[in-house]
Amino acid sequence: MSERKVLNKYFPPDFDPSLIPRRRGPKNSQQVVRLMAPFSMRCNTCGEYIYKGKKFNARKETVDGEDYYGIKIFRFYIKCTLCSAEITFKTDPKNTDYSAEHGASRNFEPWREERVVEEEDRLARLEEEENNPMKALENRTVDAKREMDILDALQDIRARNARNERVGQASDLVSRMAGEEEETEEEKERRLAEEEDEMLVREVFSKVSIPALLSGSSAAADSSGDSPTNPSSSQLVTVKRKADDVEPDLRSLLPESTRVVLDAKSLGAPLAKKSKSNLANKLGIKIAKKGKVAV
């Protein structure tokens, strides 16, 4: 299937193109082409409207004896969609457009009339300026004044736009500053509320420093009865105050076992020591009578 799309053809070595017979056809033969209506038109036979862009199978031929600076002019034949009457139109290289020739009339297009009027006025003005130098000077003066008015109006528009932009930026800045002030007030209110909460907490709760000796002795009394290893350190304990703002006694905060230990220390009674046998049993060592240690 792909071979049929190949553009290169094979020519044998003995190929001679001059031996190919030429096809002789009429001098101005017509070609069948597919085109769209270049403008909206109305059939002169039945009054049918043909809109711009409608597709037709048309016949194309070259107009004999007509050209525009060497550019050929072509004629197209189409048929009305309702009565099949023949309609012809030609190309118009001068205006880069098409012109209706026979069988239909082109619909009115106001912009085409405006262009025609403008072109006629321009040509008349050029002709008048060539014959009257004073009129040319007056026209140039009027054109210069018109240009100055246009520039002034443009400058006013630019100044107005710049002023509106500055006003918009100022309003944005004011709104941003107002928002920052509101945020600052909210932060102040939040900070004051936090300070009030902190003061209330300080009134209700208080931190009391307990020596590590007491805390360690209490822990040892609770667990194994051994003494603490670092008696110089202290521990902070948060306690709740009473309603009359009188701090509680430190002794009342301690457990009962710690109070017993403190009473024993104050009376000078030595702490109860564990026997060596209990220690040896815990370590897995047997003590002999002769002073020999047996493991």
C-alpha positions in Angstrom: 0.0 0.0 0.0 2.9 2.4 0.7 4.3 2.0 -2.8 1.5 4.0 -4.3 2.5 7.1 -2.3 6.0 7.2 -3.7 6.7 10.4 -5.7 9.8 9.2 -7.4 9.1 7.3 -10.7 11.5 5.1 -12.6 12.6 6.3 -16.0 14.4 3.8 -18.2 17.7 4.8 -19.8 16.2 4.9 -23.3 13.4 7.3 -22.2 12.9 10.3 -24.6 10.3 12.8 -23.6 10.2 14.3 -27.1 8.6 11.2 -28.4 5.5 11.6 -26.1 2.7 13.0 -28.2 1.3 16.3 -27.0 -2.4 16.7 -26.2 -4.0 19.4 -28.3 -6.9 21.1 -26.7 -8.9 24.3 -27.2 -7.1 27.6 -26.6 -9.4 28.8 -23.8 -10.6 25.6 -22.2 -12.7 25.6 -19.0 -11.8 23.8 -15.9 -14.1 22.5 -13.2 -13.1 23.8 -9.8 -14.6 23.7 -6.3 -15.1 27.2 -4.8 -17.2 29.2 -2.4 -19.2 32.3 -3.2 -16.9 35.3 -2.6 -19.8 37.6 -1.7 -23.5 37.5 -1.0 -25.7 37.9 -4.0 -29.3 37.7 -5.2 -30.3 35.8 -8.3 -31.9 38.1 -11.0 -34.1 35.3 -12.3 -35.8 33.9 -9.2 -34.7 36.3 -6.5 -32.9 33.6 -4.4 -30.3 34.9 -2.0 -26.9 33.1 -2.1 -24.9 33.8 1.0 -21.2 34.3 1.1 -19.2 31.0 1.5 -21.7 28.7 -0.1 -19.9 26.0 -2.0 -20.3 25.4 -5.8 -18.8 23.2 -8.5 -17.9 26.0 -10.9 -16.3 26.3 -14.3 -13.2 28.6 -14.6 -11.9 30.2 -17.7 -9.5 33.1 -18.5 -11.1 36.3 -19.8 -9.7 37.1 -23.2 -8.5 40.7 -23.8 -8.7 41.7 -20.1 -5.9 42.0 -17.6 -4.6 44.3 -14.9 -0.9 45.2 -15.4 -0.3 41.7 -16.8 -2.4 39.9 -14.1 -4.9 37.6 -15.7 -8.6 37.9 -14.9 -10.6 34.8 -14.4 -14.3 34.2 -15.0 -16.4 31.7 -12.9 -19.7 30.1 -13.9 -22.1 28.8 -11.2 -25.7 27.9 -11.1 -28.5 29.2 -8.8 -29.4 26.8 -6.1 -33.1 27.3 -6.7 -33.7 27.9 -10.5 -30.3 26.6 -11.8 -29.9 29.9 -13.7 -26.3 30.6 -14.8 -24.4 33.2 -12.7 -21.0 34.5 -13.6 -18.5 36.7 -11.7 -14.9 37.8 -12.3 -11.8 38.5 -10.3 -11.0 42.1 -9.6 -7.2 42.5 -9.1 -7.4 46.2 -8.8 -9.5 46.2 -5.7 -8.4 42.6 -4.6 -12.0 41.5 -4.8 -14.6 39.9 -7.0 -17.2 41.6 -9.2 -20.6 40.3 -10.3 -20.9 40.1 -14.1 -24.2 38.3 -15.1 -27.2 36.5 -13.6 -27.0 38.0 -10.1 -26.5 41.3 -8.3 -24.3 41.8 -5.4 -26.0 42.7 -2.1 -25.4 46.1 -0.6 -22.3 46.3 1.6 -22.0 49.7 3.5 -18.3 49.3 4.2 -17.5 49.0 0.5 -19.3 52.3 -0.2 -17.3 54.0 2.6 -14.1 52.8 1.1 -15.1 54.1 -2.3 -16.1 57.5 -0.9 -12.9 57.8 1.0 -10.9 56.9 -2.1 -12.8 59.5 -4.2 -12.3 62.2 -1.5 -8.5 61.4 -1.4 -8.2 61.6 -5.1 -10.2 64.9 -5.3 -8.0 66.4 -2.5 -4.8 65.5 -4.3 -6.0 67.0 -7.5 -7.1 70.2 -5.7 -3.7 70.5 -3.9 -1.8 70.1 -7.2 -3.8 73.0 -8.8 -3.9 75.2 -5.6 -0.8 75.5 -3.4 -2.6 77.7 -0.8 -5.2 74.9 -0.5 -2.4 72.4 0.1 -1.0 74.7 2.8 -4.4 75.0 4.5 -4.9 71.2 4.4 -1.5 70.6 6.0 -2.3 73.2 8.7 -5.7 71.4 9.4 -3.9 68.0 9.5 -1.3 69.4 11.9 -4.0 70.8 14.2 -5.9 67.6 14.1 -2.8 65.6 15.1 -2.1 68.0 18.0 -5.7 67.6 19.2 -5.3 63.8 19.1 -2.0 63.9 20.9 -3.5 66.2 23.6 -6.4 63.8 24.1 -4.1 60.9 24.3 -2.0 62.7 26.9 -5.1 63.4 29.0 -6.1 59.8 28.8 -2.6 58.7 30.0 -2.6 61.2 32.8 -6.1 60.1 33.9 -5.0 56.5 33.9 -1.8 57.3 35.9 -3.9 59.2 38.4 -6.4 56.3 38.8 -3.5 53.9 39.2 -1.9 56.1 42.0 -5.3 56.4 43.7 -5.7 52.6 43.5 -2.2 52.0 44.9 -2.9 54.5 47.7 -6.2 52.8 48.6 -4.5 49.4 48.6 -1.8 50.8 50.9 -4.3 52.3 53.3 -6.3 49.1 53.4 -3.1 47.1 54.0 -2.1 49.5 56.8 -5.6 49.2 58.3 -5.3 45.5 58.2 -1.9 45.6 59.9 -3.3 47.9 62.6 -6.2 45.5 63.2 -3.8 42.6 63.4 -1.7 44.5 65.9 -4.8 45.2 68.1 -5.7 41.5 67.9 -2.2 40.6 68.9 -2.3 43.0 71.8 -5.6 41.6 73.0 -4.2 38.1 72.7 -1.1 39.0 74.6 -3.1 40.7 77.4 -5.3 37.6 77.7 -2.2 35.4 77.9 -0.8 37.7 80.7 -4.0 37.5 82.6 -4.0 33.7 82.4 -0.4 33.6 83.5 -1.2 35.8 86.5 -4.1 33.6 87.4 -1.9 30.5 87.2 0.7 32.1 89.4 -2.0 33.0 92.0 -3.3 29.4 92.1 -0.1 27.4 91.6 3.4 27.8 93.0 6.8 26.1 92.4 8.5 24.9 95.6 12.1 23.7 95.6 12.6 20.4 97.4 16.2 19.2 98.2 17.3 16.1 96.4 18.2 14.6 99.8 14.5 14.6 100.8 13.3 13.5 97.5 16.0 10.9 97.1 15.5 9.6 100.7 11.8 9.4 100.1 12.3 7.4 96.9 14.8 5.2 98.6 12.5 4.6 101.5 9.7 3.7 99.2 11.8 1.4 97.1 14.8 -0.1 98.9 15.7 2.2 101.7 19.2 3.3 100.2 20.4 6.8 100.5 20.6 9.2 97.5 23.8 9.6 95.6 23.7 13.4 94.9 22.5 15.3 98.0 23.5 18.7 96.7 20.9 18.9 93.8 17.3 20.1 94.2 14.0 19.4 92.5 11.2 21.9 91.6 7.7 20.8 92.5 4.5 22.6 91.5 1.9 22.8 94.3 -1.5 24.3 94.5 -1.9 27.2 96.9 -4.7 27.7 99.3 -7.5 30.2 98.9 -5.9 32.6 101.5 -2.6 32.8 99.5 -0.7 31.0 102.3 1.9 28.6 101.0 1.6 25.1 102.4 4.3 23.6 104.7 7.0 21.7 102.9 6.7 18.8 105.4 3.0 18.4 104.7 3.8 17.8 101.0 6.1 14.8 101.7 4.8 11.2 102.0 4.6 9.4 105.3 7.8 7.3 104.7 9.9 10.4 104.0 8.6 12.0 107.2 9.7 9.0 109.2 13.2 9.2 107.6 13.4 12.9 108.5 12.3 12.3 112.1 15.0 9.5 112.4 17.6 11.9 111.0 16.6 14.7 113.4 16.8 12.3 116.4 20.3 11.1 115.4 19.3 7.4 115.1 21.4 5.5 112.6 19.7 4.1 109.6 19.0 0.4 109.6 21.7 -1.5 107.7 21.2 -4.7 105.9 23.3 -7.6 107.2 26.2 -8.9 105.2 24.6 -12.3 104.8 21.6 -10.7 103.0 24.1 -8.8 100.7 26.1 -12.0 100.1 23.0 -13.9 99.2 21.9 -11.2 96.8 25.4 -11.2 95.1 25.7 -15.0 95.1 28.7 -15.1 97.4 29.2 -17.6 100.2 31.2 -16.5 103.2 33.3 -19.2 104.9 34.0 -19.3 108.7 37.8 -19.2 108.3 37.6 -15.9 106.3 37.9 -17.6 102.9 35.5 -16.5 100.3 34.0 -19.2 98.1 32.2 -18.4 95.0 
